[in-house]
Every structure is written in structure tokens, then in C-alpha cells.
Amino acid sequence: MKGLTGTKNILNRTDLRIAVLDLEASALGFGSYPVEVGVALIQPAGHPIRTWSAMIRPTEAWLSNGLWSPASAGVHGISLETLGQQGYAVEHVCDWLNNLLGSKTIVATDAPRYDQDWLDTLFKAASREQRFTLYDFEMLTGGLGPDQYRQLVYLLERDQVPHRAGPDALRLASKLMEAHRGYPPRSEPLEHPPGGGPLAK
């Protein structure tokens, strides 16, 4: 998958799984860490986009040595207290992401440099290996015609960024597919991780 070719018509291919991923973080810059991850899994035409997100409980190392920015917290609206109460352990989040995405899903984000850094921080803290590759969201737009691309830009510009991981991922995925197919897709939550019940805390 790392040597992916033939991306021009990627949205028309039925042999590939495509997902959009987003992360919210404690701050911007060195020492920051992820506080929420969201995924929007794009389905074939006629099927809804499946979405899921989870807040991430900070590790003791992050709390002791990491960077927490009140300005960033003001943007995403997630407090340290909320993370401590509702966040999931880093190990469970990494296992869920690997189980859902694996090595055969094209996973895209609109901020690959930042999001990969935060994924590195997440997987290192969990002593896990990331099994999926992160691509730039722009790669998914390669199959759009000029009018479709302009429509995508228009749809994104008029739609306010939620600044929460799940809704942010869904925003990108749904507007991409609306521009591609000509109508807004349905969406529904992915309630449980693959092969199991509710994500354990």
C-alpha cells in the first residue's frame, strides 16, 4: 500500500477501502499529544459513511512532560478532566485503529505531518506498531474533474470546521463524496470496534 499507484480514479475503485482520519491534540508543537481520534470510513455508493471517534486518556508521561495549551483546549473544547473521565487507554485506541484500518485501507488526512506525529506519539506510548499508512487528503481528490474540485472547495468553505475529530473526519469524507457523486451521502456511527463489543477503558 505504501507504493500505491493509480490514484487518479481512486474514488471509483471497488477493490480499495478508503478512510479519512482526524486528530485533536493538546497543543501544536513539540511535546503535544493526541486527545481525540476520529475515523470516517467511506463505503460504496448507496451505503452510508461509517464514523467513530474516541477521546484518549493521557498517559502519566504525557501529563508530566507533555505540552498542554489552553488555547488548543479552547478550540476543541476538551478538558483534561474530561479526558481523565471519558478517555480510553492508548493501548485500546491503537488496537482499535489497527483492527479497523489495517494495512489494506487508504487512510487520508488534511494535516498529514501533524497527524502522523501525533499517531507516532500515540503508538509509541502504547508500545504498538501502526499497521496503516497515512496519506495526504489531496491524494483522494486526484480523480475529481475541475468542476468537481471547485465544488469540493465550495462545500468545505461554506461548512464550518467542527474542531472535533469525528465530525472533522466526516466533514471531509462527506463533502468529498458529495462533490464526486453529486449528492450528499448518508452517515451512521460505527458503534463498536471490529470483532468485539464496546471499546474498553
N, C-alpha and C positions, 0 to 999 in steps of 0.2 A: 504493500500500500504506500510505502514511503516513496517509491518510484512511480507514482501514479501518473498515467498518461491519458490522453484523450479526454481532457476535461471540458472541451468546448460544448459538448452535448450532455454534460454530466446529469442535468436535471431530468433528461429523458431516458436515462438508463435504468433498467429494472433489476440489474444484477448488483447494484450497489446500495448500501444503506447510508443515509445522509442524516447528520445531526448538527444542530447549532448549539454551542456551549457558551455559557457566560459565567463570570465570577464577579462577586463583590469582595472587596478587600478592606483590611483595617486601615490602610493608608496607601499612598503612592510613594514608592521609593524603597531604598534598602531597609530591610528589617520588617517590611509589611508582610502580612499573611492573609490567606483567604478566609472569609467569614461566611460565604454562601456560594453554592454552585447550582446552576440550573441547566437543564438539557431540554431541547425541543427536537423530537425525532420525526423527521419528515417521512410520511407514508405515501404509497402510490395514490394516483388520482382516485378520488371517491372515498378515501379514508382520512380520518382526522389526524392532525399533528398531535403526537403524544408528548406531554410535558411533565416534568418533575423537577423539584428543587429541594434542597436541604440546607439549613444553616449548619455551620461547622463549629463544634465546641473547641475553643483554643486550647492548645496543649500548655502545660506548665512552662515549657521553654519559651513559647510564644509570649505568654503573659509576662515572663521575667525579662526577656531580652528583645522582644519584638517591638514594632512601632505601631502605636495606636493614635490615629488622628481624629480629633473631634470634628474637623471639617469633613472628613470622609464619612464619619458616622452621621453627620447631618444630611449628607446626600442620600445614603441608602436607608437611614433610619433604624439601623440595628445597633442595639446597645450591648455592651459586654455582659450585662446582667441577663439580657435575653438570650445571648449565645450560651451562657452557662446553664440556663434553664431548659432551652429548647434545641440547642445544638447537638449534632451527632458526632460520635467519636471519629477521628480521622481515619482509623482503620476501616470502619464500616462504610464511610463515604467512598474511599478508594476502591474497596471491593465492589461496591455497587456500580461505580463508574466503569470499572474493568468488565464486570459481568454484562452490563448493558451495551457498552460500546465495543469492547474487544479490539481485535486487530483488523476487522473487516468493515468498519464503519468509517466513512469520511466525516471527520469532526471539524467543524469550522467555527471561527470566532472573528469578531471585528477588531479585536485587540490581541493578536497572537503573541506579541512579545511579552506584554504584561501577564496575560492569562497563562502562558507556558511557565513563566517564572513562578506564579502562584501555584500552579499544578506541581511544579518541581518541589516547592516548599511543602505542599500537602502530602505528596507521595513519600518524600524523604522522612517526614515526621511519622508516617505510618509504617515505615520500613517495607514499602511496597514498590513494585515496578509498574510504571504506567504502560499499559498494553495498547494504547491507541495513540495515533499521531494527530497533532493539532495543525490545521491548515488555516490560511487566511480566508475570511469570508468572501473576498473578492474572487477567489477561485470559482465559487459557485455561480457567479454572475457571467462566466465566460460564454454560456450558451444563450444568453439573452440577446435579442436584437436591439438595435439602437432605441427604438420606441419603448421596448420593454424595460430597458435600463433606465431611461428617463422616467418611466412610470414608477420604477422602484425608488429612485431618488425622491420623487414627489411624495410617494406614500410614506417614506421614512421621515421626510422633513415635516410633514403635517401631523405626524404621530409622536406625541411626547414620549421621551425615554423614561420608563418607569424607575430605573435605577434599583431594581431587584432582579436577582439572577434568573429566576424562572420566567417572569414576564419579559425581561430583556431578550432572552433567547427566543421566546415565542414571537416577539415583535419582529425580529429579523427573519425568522423562518416563515412566518405567515405573510409578511409583505413581499418576500422573495417569491413565494409560490403564487401570490395574487398577481404579481407582475408577470410571472411566467405563464400561468394558466388563464388569466383574465377574470378571475373571480376569487373572493376571499375564501380560504379553506376553513373547515371546522377544526376545533381543537378539543381535546379532552385530557384530563390528568392521568398520568401513569401512577397508580396508587402504590404499587409495591415493586420492589426490585425483582429482576428476573429470577425465577426459580425459588422464590421464598415469600415470606409474609412481610409485614411492615418492617422497615429498617430499624434495627436495634440501636438503642442509645448506650 
